[in-house]
Amino acid sequence: MPKVKFAGYSVNVPGSPILRVALGILLILGGFLWFLPVVGFWMLPLGVAVLSVDLPPVRRFRRSATVKIGYWLHLRWPWLAKKFGYGEPRDGKR
């Protein structure tokens, strides 16, 4: 069963590619309803993570965003970056 890492957690996703794409699209659409009590903005990045399992352009976007967020965290809060599983920056800056 495929897994997606999201905010330091590993989440199981459905085995069928059609179900994964449908789930990813529904999560993204639910993320746009952030003002409702149960659904929220957290659904938007989770939907992108689920879609990235099957769609290479989304996978490239997610990986690029992950690297940029990790670098930004290392610059501002290195302890938080280590907590989320980002290693040391490759350029040696702290």
Phi and psi in radians as a Rosetta constraint file:
Dihedral C 1 N 2 CA 2 C 2 CIRCULARHARMONIC -1.150 0.35
Dihedral N 2 CA 2 C 2 N 3 CIRCULARHARMONIC 2.583 0.35
Dihedral C 2 N 3 CA 3 C 3 CIRCULARHARMONIC -2.193 0.35
Dihedral N 3 CA 3 C 3 N 4 CIRCULARHARMONIC 2.596 0.35
Dihedral C 3 N 4 CA 4 C 4 CIRCULARHARMONIC -2.142 0.35
Dihedral N 4 CA 4 C 4 N 5 CIRCULARHARMONIC 2.309 0.35
Dihedral C 4 N 5 CA 5 C 5 CIRCULARHARMONIC -1.573 0.35
Dihedral N 5 CA 5 C 5 N 6 CIRCULARHARMONIC 2.254 0.35
Dihedral C 5 N 6 CA 6 C 6 CIRCULARHARMONIC -2.486 0.35
Dihedral N 6 CA 6 C 6 N 7 CIRCULARHARMONIC 2.024 0.35
Dihedral C 6 N 7 CA 7 C 7 CIRCULARHARMONIC 0.956 0.35
Dihedral N 7 CA 7 C 7 N 8 CIRCULARHARMONIC 0.723 0.35
Dihedral C 7 N 8 CA 8 C 8 CIRCULARHARMONIC 1.477 0.35
Dihedral N 8 CA 8 C 8 N 9 CIRCULARHARMONIC -0.022 0.35
Dihedral C 8 N 9 CA 9 C 9 CIRCULARHARMONIC -1.951 0.35
Dihedral N 9 CA 9 C 9 N 10 CIRCULARHARMONIC 2.667 0.35
Dihedral C 9 N 10 CA 10 C 10 CIRCULARHARMONIC -1.849 0.35
Dihedral N 10 CA 10 C 10 N 11 CIRCULARHARMONIC 2.173 0.35
Dihedral C 10 N 11 CA 11 C 11 CIRCULARHARMONIC -2.038 0.35
Dihedral N 11 CA 11 C 11 N 12 CIRCULARHARMONIC 2.255 0.35
Dihedral C 11 N 12 CA 12 C 12 CIRCULARHARMONIC -1.319 0.35
Dihedral N 12 CA 12 C 12 N 13 CIRCULARHARMONIC 2.417 0.35
Dihedral C 12 N 13 CA 13 C 13 CIRCULARHARMONIC -2.112 0.35
Dihedral N 13 CA 13 C 13 N 14 CIRCULARHARMONIC 2.811 0.35
Dihedral C 13 N 14 CA 14 C 14 CIRCULARHARMONIC -1.020 0.35
Dihedral N 14 CA 14 C 14 N 15 CIRCULARHARMONIC 2.657 0.35
Dihedral C 14 N 15 CA 15 C 15 CIRCULARHARMONIC -1.318 0.35
Dihedral N 15 CA 15 C 15 N 16 CIRCULARHARMONIC -0.463 0.35
Dihedral C 15 N 16 CA 16 C 16 CIRCULARHARMONIC -1.423 0.35
Dihedral N 16 CA 16 C 16 N 17 CIRCULARHARMONIC 2.274 0.35
Dihedral C 16 N 17 CA 17 C 17 CIRCULARHARMONIC -1.065 0.35
Dihedral N 17 CA 17 C 17 N 18 CIRCULARHARMONIC -0.618 0.35
Dihedral C 17 N 18 CA 18 C 18 CIRCULARHARMONIC -1.146 0.35
Dihedral N 18 CA 18 C 18 N 19 CIRCULARHARMONIC -0.739 0.35
Dihedral C 18 N 19 CA 19 C 19 CIRCULARHARMONIC -1.156 0.35
Dihedral N 19 CA 19 C 19 N 20 CIRCULARHARMONIC -0.655 0.35
Dihedral C 19 N 20 CA 20 C 20 CIRCULARHARMONIC -1.124 0.35
Dihedral N 20 CA 20 C 20 N 21 CIRCULARHARMONIC -0.762 0.35
Dihedral C 20 N 21 CA 21 C 21 CIRCULARHARMONIC -1.138 0.35
Dihedral N 21 CA 21 C 21 N 22 CIRCULARHARMONIC -0.747 0.35
Dihedral C 21 N 22 CA 22 C 22 CIRCULARHARMONIC -1.102 0.35
Dihedral N 22 CA 22 C 22 N 23 CIRCULARHARMONIC -0.748 0.35
Dihedral C 22 N 23 CA 23 C 23 CIRCULARHARMONIC -1.111 0.35
Dihedral N 23 CA 23 C 23 N 24 CIRCULARHARMONIC -0.738 0.35
Dihedral C 23 N 24 CA 24 C 24 CIRCULARHARMONIC -1.081 0.35
Dihedral N 24 CA 24 C 24 N 25 CIRCULARHARMONIC -0.764 0.35
Dihedral C 24 N 25 CA 25 C 25 CIRCULARHARMONIC -1.143 0.35
Dihedral N 25 CA 25 C 25 N 26 CIRCULARHARMONIC -0.737 0.35
Dihedral C 25 N 26 CA 26 C 26 CIRCULARHARMONIC -1.112 0.35
Dihedral N 26 CA 26 C 26 N 27 CIRCULARHARMONIC -0.681 0.35
Dihedral C 26 N 27 CA 27 C 27 CIRCULARHARMONIC -1.145 0.35
Dihedral N 27 CA 27 C 27 N 28 CIRCULARHARMONIC -0.706 0.35
Dihedral C 27 N 28 CA 28 C 28 CIRCULARHARMONIC -1.138 0.35
Dihedral N 28 CA 28 C 28 N 29 CIRCULARHARMONIC -0.763 0.35
Dihedral C 28 N 29 CA 29 C 29 CIRCULARHARMONIC -1.109 0.35
Dihedral N 29 CA 29 C 29 N 30 CIRCULARHARMONIC -0.668 0.35
Dihedral C 29 N 30 CA 30 C 30 CIRCULARHARMONIC -1.148 0.35
Dihedral N 30 CA 30 C 30 N 31 CIRCULARHARMONIC -0.527 0.35
Dihedral C 30 N 31 CA 31 C 31 CIRCULARHARMONIC -1.146 0.35
Dihedral N 31 CA 31 C 31 N 32 CIRCULARHARMONIC -0.484 0.35
Dihedral C 31 N 32 CA 32 C 32 CIRCULARHARMONIC -1.308 0.35
Dihedral N 32 CA 32 C 32 N 33 CIRCULARHARMONIC -0.187 0.35
Dihedral C 32 N 33 CA 33 C 33 CIRCULARHARMONIC -1.747 0.35
Dihedral N 33 CA 33 C 33 N 34 CIRCULARHARMONIC 0.731 0.35
Dihedral C 33 N 34 CA 34 C 34 CIRCULARHARMONIC -1.051 0.35
Dihedral N 34 CA 34 C 34 N 35 CIRCULARHARMONIC -0.364 0.35
Dihedral C 34 N 35 CA 35 C 35 CIRCULARHARMONIC -1.419 0.35
Dihedral N 35 CA 35 C 35 N 36 CIRCULARHARMONIC -0.186 0.35
Dihedral C 35 N 36 CA 36 C 36 CIRCULARHARMONIC -1.423 0.35
Dihedral N 36 CA 36 C 36 N 37 CIRCULARHARMONIC 2.694 0.35
Dihedral C 36 N 37 CA 37 C 37 CIRCULARHARMONIC -1.115 0.35
Dihedral N 37 CA 37 C 37 N 38 CIRCULARHARMONIC -0.767 0.35
Dihedral C 37 N 38 CA 38 C 38 CIRCULARHARMONIC -1.516 0.35
Dihedral N 38 CA 38 C 38 N 39 CIRCULARHARMONIC -0.860 0.35
Dihedral C 38 N 39 CA 39 C 39 CIRCULARHARMONIC -1.359 0.35
Dihedral N 39 CA 39 C 39 N 40 CIRCULARHARMONIC 2.741 0.35
Dihedral C 39 N 40 CA 40 C 40 CIRCULARHARMONIC -2.806 0.35
Dihedral N 40 CA 40 C 40 N 41 CIRCULARHARMONIC -3.068 0.35
Dihedral C 40 N 41 CA 41 C 41 CIRCULARHARMONIC -1.126 0.35
Dihedral N 41 CA 41 C 41 N 42 CIRCULARHARMONIC -0.412 0.35
Dihedral C 41 N 42 CA 42 C 42 CIRCULARHARMONIC -1.041 0.35
Dihedral N 42 CA 42 C 42 N 43 CIRCULARHARMONIC -0.398 0.35
Dihedral C 42 N 43 CA 43 C 43 CIRCULARHARMONIC -1.274 0.35
Dihedral N 43 CA 43 C 43 N 44 CIRCULARHARMONIC -0.472 0.35
Dihedral C 43 N 44 CA 44 C 44 CIRCULARHARMONIC -1.133 0.35
Dihedral N 44 CA 44 C 44 N 45 CIRCULARHARMONIC -0.948 0.35
Dihedral C 44 N 45 CA 45 C 45 CIRCULARHARMONIC -1.173 0.35
Dihedral N 45 CA 45 C 45 N 46 CIRCULARHARMONIC -0.522 0.35
Dihedral C 45 N 46 CA 46 C 46 CIRCULARHARMONIC -1.176 0.35
Dihedral N 46 CA 46 C 46 N 47 CIRCULARHARMONIC -0.673 0.35
Dihedral C 46 N 47 CA 47 C 47 CIRCULARHARMONIC -1.116 0.35
Dihedral N 47 CA 47 C 47 N 48 CIRCULARHARMONIC -0.686 0.35
Dihedral C 47 N 48 CA 48 C 48 CIRCULARHARMONIC -1.127 0.35
Dihedral N 48 CA 48 C 48 N 49 CIRCULARHARMONIC -0.709 0.35
Dihedral C 48 N 49 CA 49 C 49 CIRCULARHARMONIC -1.121 0.35
Dihedral N 49 CA 49 C 49 N 50 CIRCULARHARMONIC -0.690 0.35
Dihedral C 49 N 50 CA 50 C 50 CIRCULARHARMONIC -1.206 0.35
Dihedral N 50 CA 50 C 50 N 51 CIRCULARHARMONIC -0.723 0.35
Dihedral C 50 N 51 CA 51 C 51 CIRCULARHARMONIC -1.165 0.35
Dihedral N 51 CA 51 C 51 N 52 CIRCULARHARMONIC -0.478 0.35
Dihedral C 51 N 52 CA 52 C 52 CIRCULARHARMONIC -1.204 0.35
Dihedral N 52 CA 52 C 52 N 53 CIRCULARHARMONIC -0.253 0.35
Dihedral C 52 N 53 CA 53 C 53 CIRCULARHARMONIC -1.165 0.35
Dihedral N 53 CA 53 C 53 N 54 CIRCULARHARMONIC -0.640 0.35
Dihedral C 53 N 54 CA 54 C 54 CIRCULARHARMONIC -1.917 0.35
Dihedral N 54 CA 54 C 54 N 55 CIRCULARHARMONIC -0.373 0.35
Dihedral C 54 N 55 CA 55 C 55 CIRCULARHARMONIC -1.971 0.35
Dihedral N 55 CA 55 C 55 N 56 CIRCULARHARMONIC 1.945 0.35
Dihedral C 55 N 56 CA 56 C 56 CIRCULARHARMONIC -0.999 0.35
Dihedral N 56 CA 56 C 56 N 57 CIRCULARHARMONIC -0.693 0.35
Dihedral C 56 N 57 CA 57 C 57 CIRCULARHARMONIC -1.106 0.35
Dihedral N 57 CA 57 C 57 N 58 CIRCULARHARMONIC -0.649 0.35
Dihedral C 57 N 58 CA 58 C 58 CIRCULARHARMONIC -1.212 0.35
Dihedral N 58 CA 58 C 58 N 59 CIRCULARHARMONIC -0.638 0.35
Dihedral C 58 N 59 CA 59 C 59 CIRCULARHARMONIC -1.091 0.35
Dihedral N 59 CA 59 C 59 N 60 CIRCULARHARMONIC -0.743 0.35
Dihedral C 59 N 60 CA 60 C 60 CIRCULARHARMONIC -1.132 0.35
Dihedral N 60 CA 60 C 60 N 61 CIRCULARHARMONIC -0.726 0.35
Dihedral C 60 N 61 CA 61 C 61 CIRCULARHARMONIC -1.094 0.35
Dihedral N 61 CA 61 C 61 N 62 CIRCULARHARMONIC -0.775 0.35
Dihedral C 61 N 62 CA 62 C 62 CIRCULARHARMONIC -1.128 0.35
Dihedral N 62 CA 62 C 62 N 63 CIRCULARHARMONIC -0.735 0.35
Dihedral C 62 N 63 CA 63 C 63 CIRCULARHARMONIC -1.141 0.35
Dihedral N 63 CA 63 C 63 N 64 CIRCULARHARMONIC -0.742 0.35
Dihedral C 63 N 64 CA 64 C 64 CIRCULARHARMONIC -1.086 0.35
Dihedral N 64 CA 64 C 64 N 65 CIRCULARHARMONIC -0.775 0.35
Dihedral C 64 N 65 CA 65 C 65 CIRCULARHARMONIC -1.141 0.35
Dihedral N 65 CA 65 C 65 N 66 CIRCULARHARMONIC -0.652 0.35
Dihedral C 65 N 66 CA 66 C 66 CIRCULARHARMONIC -1.122 0.35
Dihedral N 66 CA 66 C 66 N 67 CIRCULARHARMONIC -0.742 0.35
Dihedral C 66 N 67 CA 67 C 67 CIRCULARHARMONIC -1.140 0.35
Dihedral N 67 CA 67 C 67 N 68 CIRCULARHARMONIC -0.760 0.35
Dihedral C 67 N 68 CA 68 C 68 CIRCULARHARMONIC -1.135 0.35
Dihedral N 68 CA 68 C 68 N 69 CIRCULARHARMONIC -0.722 0.35
Dihedral C 68 N 69 CA 69 C 69 CIRCULARHARMONIC -1.151 0.35
Dihedral N 69 CA 69 C 69 N 70 CIRCULARHARMONIC -0.703 0.35
Dihedral C 69 N 70 CA 70 C 70 CIRCULARHARMONIC -1.102 0.35
Dihedral N 70 CA 70 C 70 N 71 CIRCULARHARMONIC -0.739 0.35
Dihedral C 70 N 71 CA 71 C 71 CIRCULARHARMONIC -1.124 0.35
Dihedral N 71 CA 71 C 71 N 72 CIRCULARHARMONIC -0.746 0.35
Dihedral C 71 N 72 CA 72 C 72 CIRCULARHARMONIC -1.107 0.35
Dihedral N 72 CA 72 C 72 N 73 CIRCULARHARMONIC -0.737 0.35
Dihedral C 72 N 73 CA 73 C 73 CIRCULARHARMONIC -1.116 0.35
Dihedral N 73 CA 73 C 73 N 74 CIRCULARHARMONIC -0.690 0.35
Dihedral C 73 N 74 CA 74 C 74 CIRCULARHARMONIC -1.106 0.35
Dihedral N 74 CA 74 C 74 N 75 CIRCULARHARMONIC -0.602 0.35
Dihedral C 74 N 75 CA 75 C 75 CIRCULARHARMONIC -1.247 0.35
Dihedral N 75 CA 75 C 75 N 76 CIRCULARHARMONIC -0.642 0.35
Dihedral C 75 N 76 CA 76 C 76 CIRCULARHARMONIC -1.740 0.35
Dihedral N 76 CA 76 C 76 N 77 CIRCULARHARMONIC -0.843 0.35
Dihedral C 76 N 77 CA 77 C 77 CIRCULARHARMONIC -2.353 0.35
Dihedral N 77 CA 77 C 77 N 78 CIRCULARHARMONIC 1.424 0.35
Dihedral C 77 N 78 CA 78 C 78 CIRCULARHARMONIC -1.050 0.35
Dihedral N 78 CA 78 C 78 N 79 CIRCULARHARMONIC -0.577 0.35
Dihedral C 78 N 79 CA 79 C 79 CIRCULARHARMONIC -1.156 0.35
Dihedral N 79 CA 79 C 79 N 80 CIRCULARHARMONIC -0.630 0.35
Dihedral C 79 N 80 CA 80 C 80 CIRCULARHARMONIC -1.255 0.35
Dihedral N 80 CA 80 C 80 N 81 CIRCULARHARMONIC -0.632 0.35
Dihedral C 80 N 81 CA 81 C 81 CIRCULARHARMONIC -1.097 0.35
Dihedral N 81 CA 81 C 81 N 82 CIRCULARHARMONIC -0.724 0.35
Dihedral C 81 N 82 CA 82 C 82 CIRCULARHARMONIC -1.176 0.35
Dihedral N 82 CA 82 C 82 N 83 CIRCULARHARMONIC -0.600 0.35
Dihedral C 82 N 83 CA 83 C 83 CIRCULARHARMONIC -1.136 0.35
Dihedral N 83 CA 83 C 83 N 84 CIRCULARHARMONIC -0.640 0.35
Dihedral C 83 N 84 CA 84 C 84 CIRCULARHARMONIC -1.458 0.35
Dihedral N 84 CA 84 C 84 N 85 CIRCULARHARMONIC -0.010 0.35
Dihedral C 84 N 85 CA 85 C 85 CIRCULARHARMONIC 1.660 0.35
Dihedral N 85 CA 85 C 85 N 86 CIRCULARHARMONIC 0.195 0.35
Dihedral C 85 N 86 CA 86 C 86 CIRCULARHARMONIC -1.439 0.35
Dihedral N 86 CA 86 C 86 N 87 CIRCULARHARMONIC 2.312 0.35
Dihedral C 86 N 87 CA 87 C 87 CIRCULARHARMONIC -1.376 0.35
Dihedral N 87 CA 87 C 87 N 88 CIRCULARHARMONIC -2.842 0.35
Dihedral C 87 N 88 CA 88 C 88 CIRCULARHARMONIC -1.239 0.35
Dihedral N 88 CA 88 C 88 N 89 CIRCULARHARMONIC 2.553 0.35
Dihedral C 88 N 89 CA 89 C 89 CIRCULARHARMONIC -1.105 0.35
Dihedral N 89 CA 89 C 89 N 90 CIRCULARHARMONIC 2.529 0.35
Dihedral C 89 N 90 CA 90 C 90 CIRCULARHARMONIC -1.298 0.35
Dihedral N 90 CA 90 C 90 N 91 CIRCULARHARMONIC -0.450 0.35
Dihedral C 90 N 91 CA 91 C 91 CIRCULARHARMONIC -1.439 0.35
Dihedral N 91 CA 91 C 91 N 92 CIRCULARHARMONIC -0.033 0.35
Dihedral C 91 N 92 CA 92 C 92 CIRCULARHARMONIC 1.461 0.35
Dihedral N 92 CA 92 C 92 N 93 CIRCULARHARMONIC 0.002 0.35
Dihedral C 92 N 93 CA 93 C 93 CIRCULARHARMONIC -1.357 0.35
Dihedral N 93 CA 93 C 93 N 94 CIRCULARHARMONIC 2.686 0.35
